[in-house]
Amino acid sequence: MNLLEIRDLTVHFGGVKAVDGVSFDVAPGEIFAIIGPNGAGKSTIFNLISRIYKPTRGTIWFDGQDITGLKAQDIAPLGIARTFQNIELFDHSTVLDNLLMGRHTHRKTSFVQDALFLPKVRREERLHREKVEEVIEFLELEAHRTKMIAGLPYGVRKVVEIGRALAIGPRLILLDEPASGLSVEETQDVAFWIEDMRRDMGLTVLMVEHDMSLVTQVCDRVLAVANGRPLALGTPAEVQAHPDVQAAYLGTEVTA
Ligand SMILES: Nc1ncnc2c1ncn2[C@@H]1O[C@H](COP(=O)(O)OP(=O)(O)OP(=O)(O)O)[C@@H](O)[C@H]1O
């Protein structure tokens, strides 16, 4: 069974068909990319999956459940985490606190229990900290754990953004342009982490990315979109060679 099934996904903003009849499946353990020129509708597909936008038409199924009608806050507890193109962290909190905030979606204790700091609360708190420490170790963030986000270089903030999503403990992670603004070396680190997310954490990865060298290196399959419409679906090599994809990119910058 597929982990994610998207059927005929469509959203119109006034006269703009931002996403128009997009269908694709993502298998458990797959690393899948959505590519396309600027304004193609890639981030809008992410916003539809994470229920920030309501589709005009179409359905989204996750792990056999129709999630099309769910609220945005119900998505993370199901096991879907995401990063944002424009990093969304708390600038005046530490790396550790930002990652711990990612865990809040799992809080099972009540406000009163928290205030009294009962054994159940202490146990839960310990579990959250253990999970966050695993993420810090995985992403090699030890040197930055008590630093404020605001003072960190862009490349490190980008990694913390991935960490915040991982701290949720998802089964599916949506990465919105994980390599944008990164150096070649930093992008290579991201490539290794994405592969390790699958191998060591059993994650399924859906990403939007412009950097075709990263896509080619890590992705099993790619969906190309333009003007909200699907253009081609297949391996990175098949999609890159597709005439409609090449035509869509004509006159735009593609990093290869
Ligand atoms: N909330 C919104 N209201 C109106 N139009 C929107 C909204 N969100 C997206 N759009 C429009 O939908 C289209 C697709 O935008 P989207 O951000 O999904 O593209 P993208 O492929 O992610 O582009 P980029 O690679 O530049 O990030 C654009 O024309 C955009 O202006």
The ligand as an SDF file (V2000), in Angstrom:
LIG
                    3D

 31 33  0  0  0  0  0  0  0  0999 V2000
   -2.3390   32.0150   -1.1460 N   0  0  0  0  0  0  0  0  0  0  0  0
   -2.2430   32.2890   -2.4410 C   0  0  0  0  0  0  0  0  0  0  0  0
   -3.0450   33.2140   -3.0280 N   0  0  0  0  0  0  0  0  0  0  0  0
   -2.9590   33.4880   -4.3350 C   0  0  0  0  0  0  0  0  0  0  0  0
   -2.0920   32.8980   -5.1800 N   0  0  0  0  0  0  0  0  0  0  0  0
   -1.2630   31.9840   -4.6600 C   0  0  0  0  0  0  0  0  0  0  0  0
   -1.2870   31.6230   -3.2780 C   0  0  0  0  0  0  0  0  0  0  0  0
   -0.3320   30.6630   -3.0670 N   0  0  0  0  0  0  0  0  0  0  0  0
    0.2510   30.4400   -4.2530 C   0  0  0  0  0  0  0  0  0  0  0  0
   -0.3080   31.2380   -5.2220 N   0  0  0  0  0  0  0  0  0  0  0  0
    0.0370   31.2660   -6.6340 C   0  0  0  0  0  0  0  0  0  0  0  0
    0.0920   29.9190   -7.0690 O   0  0  0  0  0  0  0  0  0  0  0  0
    1.1370   29.7420   -8.0230 C   0  0  0  0  0  0  0  0  0  0  0  0
    2.0630   28.6490   -7.5660 C   0  0  0  0  0  0  0  0  0  0  0  0
    2.8420   29.1070   -6.4490 O   0  0  0  0  0  0  0  0  0  0  0  0
    3.8630   28.1800   -5.6530 P   0  0  0  0  0  0  0  0  0  0  0  0
    4.4520   29.0170   -4.5520 O   0  0  0  0  0  0  0  0  0  0  0  0
    3.1980   26.9180   -5.2640 O   0  0  0  0  0  0  0  0  0  0  0  0
    4.9620   27.8930   -6.7360 O   0  0  0  0  0  0  0  0  0  0  0  0
    6.3430   27.1220   -6.5650 P   0  0  0  0  0  0  0  0  0  0  0  0
    6.3930   26.1020   -7.6470 O   0  0  0  0  0  0  0  0  0  0  0  0
    6.5080   26.6260   -5.1730 O   0  0  0  0  0  0  0  0  0  0  0  0
    7.3870   28.2860   -6.8850 O   0  0  0  0  0  0  0  0  0  0  0  0
    8.8920   28.5660   -6.3200 P   0  0  0  0  0  0  0  0  0  0  0  0
    9.7670   27.5430   -6.9490 O   0  0  0  0  0  0  0  0  0  0  0  0
    9.1670   29.9510   -6.8170 O   0  0  0  0  0  0  0  0  0  0  0  0
    8.8090   28.4640   -4.8350 O   0  0  0  0  0  0  0  0  0  0  0  0
    1.8120   31.0950   -8.2010 C   0  0  0  0  0  0  0  0  0  0  0  0
    1.2310   31.7380   -9.3180 O   0  0  0  0  0  0  0  0  0  0  0  0
    1.4470   31.8020   -6.9130 C   0  0  0  0  0  0  0  0  0  0  0  0
    1.4320   33.1930   -7.0950 O   0  0  0  0  0  0  0  0  0  0  0  0
  1  2  1  0
  2  3  1  0
  2  7  2  0
  3  4  2  0
  4  5  1  0
  5  6  2  0
  6  7  1  0
  6 10  1  0
  7  8  1  0
  8  9  2  0
  9 10  1  0
 10 11  1  0
 11 12  1  0
 11 30  1  0
 12 13  1  0
 13 14  1  0
 13 28  1  0
 14 15  1  0
 15 16  1  0
 16 17  2  0
 16 18  1  0
 16 19  1  0
 19 20  1  0
 20 21  2  0
 20 22  1  0
 20 23  1  0
 23 24  1  0
 24 25  2  0
 24 26  1  0
 24 27  1  0
 28 29  1  0
 28 30  1  0
 30 31  1  0
M  END
$$$$
